[in-house]
Amino acid sequence: MTQNVTITFSEPGSADPGHSISVAVGTSILDAAADAGFDIEATCGRRGRCRSCRVKVLAGDIPPATVQDTIQLGHDAVTERFRLACQTLAIADCIVMAAPPKTESGHQILTTGDRTGLTESKLDCGVEKYWIQAEAPMDENEQTSDLEKSMAGLPEALHSTPSLDILRRLPEVLRKGTEGLTLTAFREQIVDIESGNTTDQKFGMAFDIGTTSIVGSLVDLNSGEPLASVGGINPQATYGGDLMSRIAYAQFDVKKLSTLRGRILAAINEFIEEACRKADVSPSHIYKVVVAGNTCMHHMFLGIDTSYLGLAPYAPVSRQSIVLPARDIPLKQVPNAHICLLPIIAGFVGADTIAAILATAIYDSDEPRVLVDIGTNGEMVMGSKGRFLACSAPAGPALEGGQILHGMRAALGAIEGVKIDEDVHCQVIGDTPAIGICGSGLIDAAAKMLDAGVLEPTGRYRKKGMEELPEAIHRRFVDVADGRGFVLLPADETGKGDDIVITQMDIRQLQLAKAAIYSGILMLQEIMGVADKDIAELLVAGGFGNYVNMESAVRIRLLPPLPLDRFTYVGNAAHVGAELALLSETERLRAEKIAANIEHVALATRAEFQTLFVDACNFANAETMTYSAAGE
């Protein structure tokens, strides 16, 4: 007989007794939290390689700390009963508190981009409304029907049989009042029928579902005017900060796939409700929803098994664009809408890349251009009119603060910029006491530490010639659990009571992440024979890219060494591309042609890629790498 124990999850500073759940002995605290509806993030995908799921056991027996507990948290913390929730198994009744308190707020989620293309594009959204004055059948000798009376005088293309729901509603609507009725069609299929003239009520929504965040907008389909923006953290983050972690979590497990899908659908439904509330719009008047996202998010949104996305050859189930009634998803907030999903290029180059290409119009460029979407999974596109290549590289969550000792998202209290002269000066989001460092801050810090001689080009912290450094800089070197560290802010200047340190392991994580992006670009350049000087423009997309100091990104070799005036921020291009497809069926169909003609480069199958990647891990090119005499 299986023995059960009770785990109670307590919110810090709350008088609420918390969430309690009975689980079998041997269940991980993280799994118990998920079953109890208590969110504890597991950025590394439950592998014990980060600190995001740390908890403190306030009462009850717990097993001894695992090796991973000690590595990630340190001896002092495990002695004080801190543990990694993913590594700790329940052995008795206990009370657990997520630690530290969830203090990340005010996340910098980029909801906009360059909307120039939207204002210039033709409004042909595919949704049409017809106000008609129809009378119900009155003469028993007239061989007709309610439907025939309603459709009289409308375009012949609309005369297909409407849905059963429309037929059920038709008798009452036709006989209600004297102001006529409005028929709404999407792609010449009737999707709604209502009393009165509602032709001015025609709306749509566009969503970009990213690994880290979800962004959406409500748009007036008559004018193209944006009415409301919504967005937030992707709630799937609880199950892993990167795509492979989530794929592994749900692999060959329908129930877990359903859990991840439910998180997305619940979030989208809530965002729709929020947007309609902001704009005072009825959800029943939303008739078209365009969704862009990477392949994994695309499949999970539809409830398609992602198991084989995580196994070579990483093939998606379908690459074609998809159009479905909202009820088939289901998105209950928009009963009359059709959901349009943009096409996919490959297993890890998804519809969000297609949307970004659409938004930037680089498909029509006469000169070689590069589009880079920097995120948990980096996508790179290169080419000019006639030929385009695309590839992806798993940068992991480090560039967004994941798997970094004091890492956090770009939220209030995050260090986002660093300056080093005779000492260290930090710029913090919201001008509040710092509680961590986000990805843009990590990049800036690494670049400034290189310039100051704190870091060597290989990524190692300096050990020799320390006397050459200013005294204030010298004092900032400390020993940490995984080696050396550099203190950006001492405990008495932070908002968390601990030093904010960048460890040697943090630098290694940054090197792996930035090398994935940079070597991907180099691979495309090599295949196309495009030198740095021949790149007319490098467009940086994504919410993360918008906040990066380009000079620092070039300094650490995250991006190629181009003149700064050749870099262009394009914001959340994936979301703008989704809006384009929302407002124009011409653009949505163009996306299909782009996807059909773009060439995908599988980096892992290229023998030369490994060499490029290893070199890209350094902060200087291997051929030109120099060391100070003291650092050799």
PLY file of the C-alpha trace (Angstrom):
ply
format ascii 1.0
element vertex 632
property float x
property float y
property float z
element edge 631
property int vertex1
property int vertex2
end_header
0.00 0.00 0.00
1.37 3.40 -1.01
2.04 5.74 1.90
1.00 9.36 1.50
2.28 12.55 3.13
0.92 16.09 3.20
2.92 19.00 1.82
1.79 22.56 2.56
3.09 25.40 0.40
3.30 28.74 2.16
3.51 32.18 0.54
6.16 34.41 2.18
4.61 37.11 4.36
1.09 35.74 3.93
-1.30 34.88 6.73
-2.93 32.35 4.41
-2.19 28.79 5.59
-1.21 28.00 2.00
-1.91 25.20 -0.47
-1.87 21.66 0.92
-1.77 18.44 -1.03
-1.48 14.76 -0.20
1.12 12.97 -2.32
2.86 9.62 -2.36
6.15 9.32 -0.50
8.96 9.88 -3.01
7.14 12.59 -4.96
9.36 15.58 -5.69
8.37 18.83 -4.02
8.26 20.44 -7.47
5.75 17.86 -8.77
3.69 18.25 -5.61
3.65 22.04 -6.08
2.43 21.66 -9.67
-0.35 19.30 -8.56
-1.35 21.77 -5.84
-1.53 24.66 -8.31
1.38 26.40 -6.58
3.81 27.75 -9.18
7.50 27.19 -8.59
9.67 27.93 -11.62
12.17 25.35 -12.84
14.23 27.20 -15.42
16.63 24.33 -16.15
13.81 21.83 -16.73
14.10 19.99 -13.38
17.72 18.94 -13.87
19.13 20.59 -10.76
21.26 22.98 -12.79
19.84 26.28 -11.58
18.48 27.85 -8.40
15.05 29.00 -9.66
13.10 26.25 -7.84
14.78 26.74 -4.44
12.52 26.39 -1.43
12.93 26.49 2.33
11.44 23.68 4.38
9.92 25.43 7.40
8.76 22.31 9.23
8.89 18.55 8.85
11.54 16.02 7.93
13.42 16.19 4.62
16.07 13.94 3.09
19.75 14.93 3.11
20.83 17.50 0.53
21.76 16.10 -2.86
24.99 16.98 -4.63
23.02 19.34 -6.87
21.48 21.05 -3.82
24.93 21.75 -2.44
26.42 22.86 -5.76
23.62 25.30 -6.55
22.81 26.58 -3.05
26.01 26.15 -1.04
26.69 24.40 2.27
25.34 27.22 4.44
21.99 27.30 2.65
21.38 23.55 2.79
22.23 23.61 6.50
19.46 26.19 6.89
17.05 23.71 5.16
17.05 25.31 1.73
16.60 22.79 -1.08
15.99 22.54 -4.81
12.33 21.52 -5.21
13.15 19.43 -8.28
15.72 17.35 -6.38
13.99 16.95 -3.02
11.62 14.04 -2.43
8.84 14.07 0.14
9.44 11.66 3.03
7.12 13.14 5.69
4.52 15.85 6.25
6.17 19.23 5.79
5.62 22.95 5.24
7.51 24.52 2.34
8.07 28.16 1.36
9.25 29.21 -2.10
12.45 31.17 -1.52
13.29 33.87 -2.03
9.93 35.65 -2.30
8.90 36.28 -5.88
10.11 39.87 -6.14
10.36 40.16 -9.91
7.71 42.60 -11.03
7.20 45.04 -13.83
8.76 42.79 -16.46
9.98 44.63 -19.54
7.92 42.76 -22.12
8.18 44.34 -25.53
4.70 44.56 -27.03
5.49 46.79 -29.99
7.71 47.06 -33.01
7.94 49.08 -36.20
4.33 49.23 -37.48
5.23 51.10 -40.70
4.35 48.11 -42.82
0.95 47.89 -41.16
-0.02 51.42 -42.11
1.16 50.89 -45.68
-0.47 47.50 -46.25
-3.85 47.03 -47.82
-6.70 46.23 -45.44
-7.98 42.94 -46.82
-8.41 40.99 -43.61
-10.83 38.45 -45.10
-13.65 39.44 -42.73
-16.71 41.06 -44.31
-19.93 42.26 -42.71
-23.23 42.63 -44.54
-26.19 44.57 -43.15
-29.40 43.41 -44.78
-33.09 44.13 -44.47
-34.64 40.70 -44.77
-38.16 39.57 -44.00
-39.18 36.20 -42.68
-41.31 34.02 -45.04
-44.92 35.30 -44.95
-46.68 33.40 -47.76
-47.38 29.71 -47.36
-47.41 29.37 -51.13
-43.87 30.76 -51.44
-41.44 27.87 -51.55
-38.57 29.41 -49.54
-36.78 29.35 -46.15
-35.38 31.66 -43.52
-31.89 31.11 -44.94
-32.90 31.89 -48.51
-34.66 35.09 -47.40
-31.58 36.17 -45.44
-29.14 35.45 -48.27
-31.10 37.12 -51.04
-29.01 39.79 -52.72
-25.70 38.72 -51.13
-22.66 37.61 -53.19
-23.05 34.15 -54.70
-19.86 32.98 -53.00
-21.57 33.27 -49.60
-24.34 30.89 -50.47
-22.72 27.84 -48.92
-24.42 26.15 -45.99
-23.50 27.94 -42.74
-22.69 26.15 -39.52
-25.35 24.44 -37.44
-24.96 27.15 -34.80
-25.87 29.85 -37.35
-28.91 27.88 -38.51
-30.10 27.49 -34.92
-29.85 31.22 -34.26
-31.32 32.37 -37.58
-35.09 32.10 -36.87
-35.01 34.39 -33.83
-32.57 36.91 -35.34
-34.58 37.18 -38.58
-37.80 37.95 -36.71
-36.30 40.21 -34.05
-36.92 43.95 -34.41
-37.10 46.08 -37.52
-33.46 47.14 -37.88
-32.46 44.24 -40.08
-29.64 41.85 -39.39
-25.89 41.62 -39.93
-24.18 38.61 -41.46
-20.44 38.24 -40.93
-18.24 36.10 -43.16
-14.62 35.08 -43.01
-13.14 33.90 -46.29
-16.68 33.74 -47.68
-17.89 31.44 -44.90
-20.66 32.83 -42.68
-19.42 32.91 -39.08
-21.95 35.12 -37.28
-25.47 36.45 -37.51
-26.97 39.13 -35.26
-29.77 41.64 -35.09
-29.28 45.25 -36.15
-26.42 46.96 -37.95
-23.06 46.02 -36.39
-20.87 46.57 -39.45
-18.66 48.95 -37.46
-17.89 46.19 -34.93
-15.21 44.13 -36.67
-12.13 43.21 -34.64
-9.23 40.80 -34.60
-6.30 39.84 -32.40
-2.67 38.98 -33.11
-0.50 36.93 -30.73
3.17 36.09 -30.55
3.58 33.09 -28.25
7.21 33.00 -27.20
9.10 30.64 -24.95
9.46 33.32 -22.29
6.56 35.69 -22.92
3.25 36.06 -24.72
2.28 39.32 -26.43
-1.04 40.20 -28.03
-2.95 43.10 -29.51
-6.57 43.90 -30.28
-7.04 45.62 -33.65
-9.96 47.31 -35.41
-10.23 45.46 -38.71
-12.11 48.34 -40.34
-9.36 50.91 -39.77
-6.28 48.90 -38.81
-6.06 50.88 -35.57
-4.59 49.07 -32.53
-7.01 49.30 -29.61
-5.27 47.44 -26.78
-2.02 45.63 -26.02
-1.66 42.75 -23.61
1.20 40.54 -22.57
2.89 38.62 -19.81
5.22 35.79 -18.91
4.49 32.46 -20.59
3.04 30.42 -17.69
4.78 27.31 -19.00
8.02 28.69 -17.51
7.22 26.65 -14.40
8.11 23.55 -16.41
11.40 24.80 -17.86
12.97 27.97 -19.21
13.88 26.52 -22.60
12.10 24.54 -25.29
13.95 21.26 -24.81
13.08 21.21 -21.12
9.38 21.51 -21.91
9.56 18.98 -24.71
11.33 16.56 -22.36
8.73 17.17 -19.64
5.82 16.24 -21.91
7.58 13.64 -24.06
5.35 10.63 -24.69
3.02 11.76 -21.90
-0.39 12.98 -23.07
-1.37 14.22 -19.62
1.70 16.43 -19.28
1.26 17.76 -22.81
-2.30 18.64 -21.86
-0.99 20.47 -18.79
1.36 22.61 -20.86
-1.31 23.27 -23.47
-3.81 24.23 -20.81
-1.39 26.86 -19.51
-1.18 28.53 -22.93
-4.90 28.39 -23.68
-5.80 29.78 -20.26
-3.33 32.64 -20.75
-4.62 33.47 -24.25
-8.23 33.43 -23.07
-7.33 35.75 -20.20
-5.45 38.11 -22.52
-8.44 38.25 -24.88
-10.72 39.09 -21.97
-8.29 41.76 -20.74
-7.93 43.38 -24.18
-11.70 43.50 -24.73
-12.17 45.04 -21.31
-9.56 47.72 -22.01
-11.10 48.64 -25.37
-14.75 48.10 -24.37
-15.21 45.56 -27.16
-17.40 42.46 -27.15
-15.37 39.26 -27.65
-18.17 38.03 -29.91
-17.10 40.70 -32.42
-13.58 39.27 -32.73
-13.61 37.29 -35.97
-9.97 36.60 -36.75
-7.03 35.69 -34.51
-3.52 35.25 -35.94
-0.99 33.30 -33.90
2.77 33.25 -34.45
5.15 31.25 -32.32
8.08 28.89 -32.46
7.34 25.34 -33.57
7.12 23.96 -30.04
4.67 26.64 -28.89
2.69 26.23 -32.13
2.28 22.49 -31.56
1.47 22.83 -27.86
-1.14 25.51 -28.61
-2.85 23.03 -30.93
-2.35 20.05 -28.61
-0.06 18.32 -31.13
2.47 15.87 -29.69
5.90 17.53 -29.43
7.76 14.32 -28.54
9.47 13.99 -31.91
10.50 17.64 -31.99
13.00 16.64 -29.33
14.41 13.72 -31.33
16.46 13.78 -34.53
15.59 14.79 -37.21
13.41 17.22 -35.15
10.61 17.24 -37.70
7.39 19.17 -37.04
4.06 17.41 -37.51
2.98 20.02 -40.06
4.67 23.03 -41.68
1.65 24.44 -43.53
-0.40 27.40 -42.40
-3.51 26.35 -40.49
-6.95 27.97 -40.24
-9.42 26.60 -37.68
-12.65 27.73 -36.00
-11.89 28.91 -32.46
-14.19 26.24 -31.05
-11.85 23.55 -32.38
-8.93 24.83 -30.27
-10.93 25.74 -28.09
-10.63 29.47 -27.41
-13.89 30.01 -25.58
-13.55 33.80 -25.35
-13.94 34.24 -29.12
-16.78 31.95 -30.21
-17.14 33.50 -33.68
-13.45 33.73 -34.59
-11.22 31.72 -36.87
-7.68 31.07 -35.67
-4.93 31.45 -38.27
-1.52 29.96 -37.52
1.34 31.06 -39.75
3.51 28.42 -41.46
6.66 26.85 -40.03
10.12 26.54 -41.59
11.54 23.65 -39.53
11.53 22.02 -36.11
13.23 24.94 -34.39
12.59 27.73 -36.88
8.94 28.48 -36.46
6.11 30.74 -37.46
7.54 33.58 -35.37
10.51 33.74 -37.75
8.18 33.84 -40.75
6.25 36.66 -39.08
9.48 38.60 -38.45
10.52 38.20 -42.10
7.09 39.44 -43.13
7.31 42.46 -40.82
10.80 43.52 -41.91
10.23 42.79 -45.62
13.81 41.54 -45.95
12.48 39.04 -48.50
12.51 41.97 -50.94
16.05 43.20 -50.17
18.56 43.72 -53.00
21.56 43.45 -50.62
22.46 40.77 -48.07
20.72 41.39 -44.77
20.63 39.47 -41.53
17.69 39.11 -39.16
18.48 37.82 -35.68
15.87 37.05 -33.05
17.79 36.79 -29.78
15.95 34.70 -27.22
15.95 31.38 -25.43
16.07 29.83 -28.87
17.90 32.10 -31.31
16.80 32.24 -34.93
18.95 33.69 -37.69
17.94 34.54 -41.25
20.31 35.77 -43.97
20.00 36.61 -47.64
18.66 38.91 -50.27
15.99 38.80 -52.93
16.14 35.39 -54.55
17.73 33.33 -51.78
17.33 33.16 -48.02
18.77 30.81 -45.44
17.53 30.27 -41.90
18.87 28.40 -38.90
18.33 28.16 -35.16
20.60 27.73 -32.18
19.59 26.85 -28.60
20.98 29.81 -26.69
19.23 28.68 -23.52
17.83 30.95 -20.82
21.11 32.64 -19.79
20.47 35.68 -22.01
17.21 36.18 -20.15
18.66 35.69 -16.67
18.10 31.94 -16.40
20.74 29.62 -14.91
22.68 32.66 -13.68
23.40 32.75 -9.92
21.74 36.13 -9.40
19.95 36.16 -12.74
16.43 37.44 -13.24
14.22 38.68 -16.01
14.29 42.30 -17.11
12.10 43.51 -14.25
12.18 46.15 -11.53
15.40 45.82 -9.59
17.38 44.15 -12.37
20.84 45.47 -13.22
20.59 46.30 -16.93
23.76 48.32 -17.50
27.28 48.43 -16.07
30.11 50.98 -16.19
33.61 50.28 -14.88
36.27 52.94 -14.30
38.08 53.13 -10.97
35.08 51.25 -9.55
31.85 49.61 -10.71
28.61 51.54 -11.36
25.31 49.79 -12.07
22.18 50.98 -13.83
19.07 49.34 -12.37
15.61 49.06 -13.92
13.25 51.36 -12.04
16.13 53.06 -10.16
15.42 50.81 -7.17
17.85 48.76 -5.04
19.07 45.88 -7.22
17.90 42.33 -6.57
19.61 40.62 -9.52
20.93 41.00 -13.05
19.10 40.47 -16.34
20.53 39.34 -19.67
21.28 42.80 -21.07
23.06 43.66 -17.83
25.09 40.45 -18.00
26.22 41.26 -21.55
27.12 44.82 -20.59
28.97 43.64 -17.49
31.01 41.09 -19.46
31.96 43.69 -22.06
33.04 46.22 -19.43
34.94 43.55 -17.46
36.84 42.68 -20.65
37.71 46.33 -21.23
38.79 46.74 -17.61
41.02 43.65 -17.63
38.84 41.81 -15.12
38.10 39.09 -17.70
40.51 37.48 -20.12
39.46 36.89 -23.76
38.99 33.19 -22.98
36.38 34.08 -20.38
38.53 33.29 -17.34
38.69 35.74 -14.50
42.08 37.37 -14.20
44.45 35.82 -11.66
47.84 37.33 -12.38
48.86 40.96 -12.32
46.03 41.85 -9.98
48.09 44.76 -8.65
47.57 46.48 -12.00
43.85 46.84 -11.28
42.42 49.74 -9.25
42.14 48.83 -5.58
38.31 49.09 -5.60
38.15 46.65 -8.51
40.67 44.29 -6.92
38.53 44.02 -3.77
35.52 42.87 -5.75
36.99 39.43 -6.52
35.56 36.77 -4.21
35.56 32.99 -3.88
32.20 31.29 -4.48
30.98 27.70 -4.57
31.97 27.12 -8.20
35.22 29.09 -8.22
35.82 32.82 -8.48
33.30 35.60 -8.71
33.17 39.35 -9.20
30.91 41.48 -7.00
28.87 44.00 -8.96
27.06 45.30 -5.88
27.86 44.55 -2.22
25.06 43.36 0.05
24.52 46.74 1.74
23.74 48.35 -1.65
21.24 45.73 -2.85
17.59 45.14 -2.14
18.09 41.50 -1.16
20.76 41.63 1.54
23.26 39.55 -0.46
26.14 40.47 -2.73
25.17 40.42 -6.40
28.00 38.41 -7.91
28.83 37.23 -11.42
30.47 33.83 -11.03
32.85 32.04 -13.35
30.00 29.62 -14.10
27.76 32.56 -15.04
30.39 33.68 -17.55
30.54 30.17 -18.99
26.77 30.13 -19.41
26.95 33.50 -21.18
29.72 32.22 -23.45
27.68 29.18 -24.49
24.60 31.30 -25.15
26.31 34.02 -27.15
28.40 31.47 -29.08
25.22 29.73 -30.23
23.95 32.96 -31.80
27.27 34.16 -33.21
28.35 30.83 -34.71
24.94 30.46 -36.35
25.42 33.78 -38.10
28.97 32.80 -39.10
27.68 29.52 -40.54
25.16 31.32 -42.73
27.84 33.78 -43.85
30.12 30.91 -44.81
27.44 29.07 -46.79
26.40 32.21 -48.69
29.89 33.60 -49.07
28.97 36.87 -47.38
31.75 38.74 -45.58
31.07 41.15 -42.70
31.65 44.13 -45.00
28.98 42.86 -47.41
26.20 42.78 -44.79
24.09 45.85 -45.55
22.12 45.67 -42.33
21.68 43.45 -39.29
18.20 43.63 -37.82
17.84 42.64 -34.18
14.38 41.39 -33.22
12.78 40.18 -30.05
12.02 41.73 -26.69
15.49 40.94 -25.37
17.32 42.47 -28.34
15.56 45.78 -27.80
17.37 46.36 -24.49
20.86 45.17 -25.44
23.74 47.62 -25.77
24.88 46.87 -29.34
28.44 47.98 -28.65
28.65 45.49 -25.78
27.04 42.75 -27.90
29.74 43.24 -30.54
32.47 43.43 -27.88
31.68 39.98 -26.49
31.08 38.52 -29.98
27.38 37.95 -29.63
26.97 39.79 -32.95
29.36 40.39 -35.90
31.75 43.37 -35.81
29.72 45.69 -38.03
29.67 49.48 -37.80
27.01 50.42 -35.24
24.98 52.29 -37.87
24.31 48.98 -39.63
22.40 47.60 -36.65
18.66 48.21 -36.56
16.31 47.41 -33.69
13.02 46.10 -35.07
11.39 45.35 -31.72
8.91 42.51 -31.53
8.92 41.87 -35.28
7.15 38.53 -34.84
4.17 40.26 -33.29
4.14 42.97 -35.97
4.21 40.26 -38.64
1.26 38.56 -36.96
-0.60 41.90 -37.08
0.22 42.22 -40.78
-1.27 38.79 -41.45
-4.27 39.77 -39.34
-4.99 42.90 -41.36
-4.16 41.45 -44.77
-4.90 38.08 -46.29
-2.47 39.07 -49.04
0.31 39.23 -46.43
-0.82 36.02 -44.76
-0.63 34.20 -48.09
2.75 35.83 -48.73
3.95 34.18 -45.53
3.14 30.80 -47.07
5.29 31.58 -50.12
8.18 32.74 -47.92
8.04 29.54 -45.87
7.97 27.39 -49.00
11.06 29.04 -50.50
13.39 29.62 -47.56
16.26 27.13 -47.08
16.78 25.67 -43.61
20.35 25.00 -42.42
20.64 22.26 -39.78
23.71 23.47 -37.89
24.32 20.22 -36.02
24.81 18.32 -39.28
27.56 20.68 -40.49
31.02 19.40 -39.57
32.48 22.91 -39.66
29.91 24.28 -37.22
31.57 22.72 -34.19
34.81 24.56 -34.98
32.93 27.83 -35.42
31.09 27.30 -32.15
34.20 26.53 -30.10
35.93 29.66 -31.42
32.78 31.75 -30.86
32.85 30.85 -27.16
35.88 33.11 -26.77
35.48 36.84 -26.33
38.08 37.39 -29.07
38.80 35.64 -32.36
41.32 32.82 -31.90
43.53 34.29 -34.64
43.72 37.71 -33.03
43.35 36.76 -29.37
45.82 38.61 -27.18
46.51 38.46 -23.48
48.10 40.96 -21.19
51.54 39.84 -20.10
50.19 39.38 -16.60
47.30 37.25 -17.81
49.23 34.75 -19.87
0 1
1 2
2 3
3 4
4 5
5 6
6 7
7 8
8 9
9 10
10 11
11 12
12 13
13 14
14 15
15 16
16 17
17 18
18 19
19 20
20 21
21 22
22 23
23 24
24 25
25 26
26 27
27 28
28 29
29 30
30 31
31 32
32 33
33 34
34 35
35 36
36 37
37 38
38 39
39 40
40 41
41 42
42 43
43 44
44 45
45 46
46 47
47 48
48 49
49 50
50 51
51 52
52 53
53 54
54 55
55 56
56 57
57 58
58 59
59 60
60 61
61 62
62 63
63 64
64 65
65 66
66 67
67 68
68 69
69 70
70 71
71 72
72 73
73 74
74 75
75 76
76 77
77 78
78 79
79 80
80 81
81 82
82 83
83 84
84 85
85 86
86 87
87 88
88 89
89 90
90 91
91 92
92 93
93 94
94 95
95 96
96 97
97 98
98 99
99 100
100 101
101 102
102 103
103 104
104 105
105 106
106 107
107 108
108 109
109 110
110 111
111 112
112 113
113 114
114 115
115 116
116 117
117 118
118 119
119 120
120 121
121 122
122 123
123 124
124 125
125 126
126 127
127 128
128 129
129 130
130 131
131 132
132 133
133 134
134 135
135 136
136 137
137 138
138 139
139 140
140 141
141 142
142 143
143 144
144 145
145 146
146 147
147 148
148 149
149 150
150 151
151 152
152 153
153 154
154 155
155 156
156 157
157 158
158 159
159 160
160 161
161 162
162 163
163 164
164 165
165 166
166 167
167 168
168 169
169 170
170 171
171 172
172 173
173 174
174 175
175 176
176 177
177 178
178 179
179 180
180 181
181 182
182 183
183 184
184 185
185 186
186 187
187 188
188 189
189 190
190 191
191 192
192 193
193 194
194 195
195 196
196 197
197 198
198 199
199 200
200 201
201 202
202 203
203 204
204 205
205 206
206 207
207 208
208 209
209 210
210 211
211 212
212 213
213 214
214 215
215 216
216 217
217 218
218 219
219 220
220 221
221 222
222 223
223 224
224 225
225 226
226 227
227 228
228 229
229 230
230 231
231 232
232 233
233 234
234 235
235 236
236 237
237 238
238 239
239 240
240 241
241 242
242 243
243 244
244 245
245 246
246 247
247 248
248 249
249 250
250 251
251 252
252 253
253 254
254 255
255 256
256 257
257 258
258 259
259 260
260 261
261 262
262 263
263 264
264 265
265 266
266 267
267 268
268 269
269 270
270 271
271 272
272 273
273 274
274 275
275 276
276 277
277 278
278 279
279 280
280 281
281 282
282 283
283 284
284 285
285 286
286 287
287 288
288 289
289 290
290 291
291 292
292 293
293 294
294 295
295 296
296 297
297 298
298 299
299 300
300 301
301 302
302 303
303 304
304 305
305 306
306 307
307 308
308 309
309 310
310 311
311 312
312 313
313 314
314 315
315 316
316 317
317 318
318 319
319 320
320 321
321 322
322 323
323 324
324 325
325 326
326 327
327 328
328 329
329 330
330 331
331 332
332 333
333 334
334 335
335 336
336 337
337 338
338 339
339 340
340 341
341 342
342 343
343 344
344 345
345 346
346 347
347 348
348 349
349 350
350 351
351 352
352 353
353 354
354 355
355 356
356 357
357 358
358 359
359 360
360 361
361 362
362 363
363 364
364 365
365 366
366 367
367 368
368 369
369 370
370 371
371 372
372 373
373 374
374 375
375 376
376 377
377 378
378 379
379 380
380 381
381 382
382 383
383 384
384 385
385 386
386 387
387 388
388 389
389 390
390 391
391 392
392 393
393 394
394 395
395 396
396 397
397 398
398 399
399 400
400 401
401 402
402 403
403 404
404 405
405 406
406 407
407 408
408 409
409 410
410 411
411 412
412 413
413 414
414 415
415 416
416 417
417 418
418 419
419 420
420 421
421 422
422 423
423 424
424 425
425 426
426 427
427 428
428 429
429 430
430 431
431 432
432 433
433 434
434 435
435 436
436 437
437 438
438 439
439 440
440 441
441 442
442 443
443 444
444 445
445 446
446 447
447 448
448 449
449 450
450 451
451 452
452 453
453 454
454 455
455 456
456 457
457 458
458 459
459 460
460 461
461 462
462 463
463 464
464 465
465 466
466 467
467 468
468 469
469 470
470 471
471 472
472 473
473 474
474 475
475 476
476 477
477 478
478 479
479 480
480 481
481 482
482 483
483 484
484 485
485 486
486 487
487 488
488 489
489 490
490 491
491 492
492 493
493 494
494 495
495 496
496 497
497 498
498 499
499 500
500 501
501 502
502 503
503 504
504 505
505 506
506 507
507 508
508 509
509 510
510 511
511 512
512 513
513 514
514 515
515 516
516 517
517 518
518 519
519 520
520 521
521 522
522 523
523 524
524 525
525 526
526 527
527 528
528 529
529 530
530 531
531 532
532 533
533 534
534 535
535 536
536 537
537 538
538 539
539 540
540 541
541 542
542 543
543 544
544 545
545 546
546 547
547 548
548 549
549 550
550 551
551 552
552 553
553 554
554 555
555 556
556 557
557 558
558 559
559 560
560 561
561 562
562 563
563 564
564 565
565 566
566 567
567 568
568 569
569 570
570 571
571 572
572 573
573 574
574 575
575 576
576 577
577 578
578 579
579 580
580 581
581 582
582 583
583 584
584 585
585 586
586 587
587 588
588 589
589 590
590 591
591 592
592 593
593 594
594 595
595 596
596 597
597 598
598 599
599 600
600 601
601 602
602 603
603 604
604 605
605 606
606 607
607 608
608 609
609 610
610 611
611 612
612 613
613 614
614 615
615 616
616 617
617 618
618 619
619 620
620 621
621 622
622 623
623 624
624 625
625 626
626 627
627 628
628 629
629 630
630 631
